[in-house]
Amino acid sequence: MDYGKLMARLKYIEGVRFKAYDDATGRTAVPGELIVGNVTIGIGRNLVGKGISQDEILYLLKNDMEFCGNFARATIGSVVFDAMPDARQRAFTEMVFNLGTYKTTQFKTAIGFARSAEFGRCADALMESAWARELPARVRWIAETVRTGSDATE
């Protein structure tokens, strides 16, 4: 079978969607809105009926980790970020992964301390946040790893 021709046909007939959508209405899926058909993404991938494979999960995760790491590096500054131990880089990357880019940028005090390599004060600022009250174990691990530069214990 000519998969190239099939791919071209499916891209044409299904369309290419970069965000999840309702396949019955064609509307982008929005939290709180009723889905009439199936949640679908990409080129007709039915997430409800088929889901995604382990390989696809890991592929998406790898892309997300790279994106979040690059965002953390750009936000803190490459000179400081690149000089950090691996564990501290991973902690900041996990912060972006959990919060997303917009919410991460709202941590102005913590980011300011990170930019000046004041990691103890940065960790304190993280622990004083609403985020720490919402996810205490996760933020405690991130803050302690930021503070010490070594993987904190769970």
N, C-alpha and C positions, 0 to 999 in steps of 0.2 A: 504494500500500500504506500502511496505517496503521502507521507505525513505532512510534508511541506504544503501541498495543495489543500489537505484537510485543515491544517492550521489556518491558512489564509481564508478559507471558507468560513470556519467557525469564528474567526476574528470579525469577519464581515457581518455575519448573520447575528451573532450574539453581542457583538460590540466588546470593547475593552473597558472595564470599570475598575478604577483604582481604590474605590471604597465600597464597603458592603452595601448591597441594595436589595430591595424587595423585587423578586423576579416576576411577580404578578403585576405590579404597578410601575416598575422601573424607577421608583423613587429611592434616593439614597436613604439607607437605614439611619434613623436618628433615635437616640435613647428616649424611651417613653412613648414612641409612636407605634401604632399597631402594624404588624407585618401581616399582609394578606397571603402571600405566597411563601417562598423560601428565602432565607437570607443567602445571598449569592455574592460572589466577588470574582474579579479577574475576567476570564472569558467563560462565563456560565458555570463556575464552580459552585455547586450547591453545598453550602457549609452545613446545612441541617441534615440532608440525606447522606452526603459522602464524607463531610468533614475534611480533615487533612491528615496526611501520613506522618509518621515519625520523622522521616527525612525532610519533609516540608516544614515541620515544626522546628527542627534544628536549623534549617536554612533560614527561616524567618528570624529565629533567635540570633543567629550569627549576624545577620544584617542589622537587627535592632541593637545588638551590643556594639557593633562598629559605629553606628550612628550616634548612640549615646556617649560612647567614649570620645568621639570626635567633638561632640557638643560640649562635654565636660572640659576637654582640652582647650577649646576655643573660649569658653566662658571664664576659666581660671587663668588662662594664658599658657602658651606652649612652653615657655622657659621654666615656669614653676611646675607645671604638670609633668613635663618630661623628666624633671629631676626627682620626682616623687618615687618612692618604692612602689612596686607593682600592687601591693595590697591597698595602698591609699588610692592609686588610680582606679582600681576596681571599685572601691567604696564610692568614689564620686560618680563613676559610671553607673553603678547601681542606683544611686540617688536619682539620676536623670531617668533611668529606666522606670523607676517606680513613680516618680512625680510627673514626668513629661517635661518638655522644654520650657513651656510657659511658667509652670509652677516653680521649676528650679530657679528661673531668673528672679522670682520674687523673694528668694533667700539672699537679699542684698547684703546683710551684715555678715552672714556666713561666707558668702562668696568673696566679700572684701577681705576677710581674714585669710581665706585660702589664697587669694592673689598675693598677699604679703607673707605667705608661708607661716602664718600664725595658726597652726593646726589645732592647738589646744583650745584657743578661743573660738575657732571655727566649730569644733566639736561641741563646745558649750552652747553656742548659738543654735546648733542643730537640735540639741536636747531641750532647749527652751521653746521649741516650736509647737504649733498645733499638730504638725505631722508626727512629732514624737509622742504626743498624747494619743493620737489615732493608731499608730503602729509602734508601740514602745519597744518591742523586742528587735524589730528590724532596724529602727533608727538608732537604738543603743549599739547594735553591732556596727552600723555604718559610722557612727560618731566615734566609737572607741578605735576603730580601724583608722579613721582620719587622724585621731589624736596620736596614736602610737606608730602608725605606718606599718603595723603588722596585723595579720588577721586576728580579730577579736574572737573570743570564745562565745559559743551560742548560749 
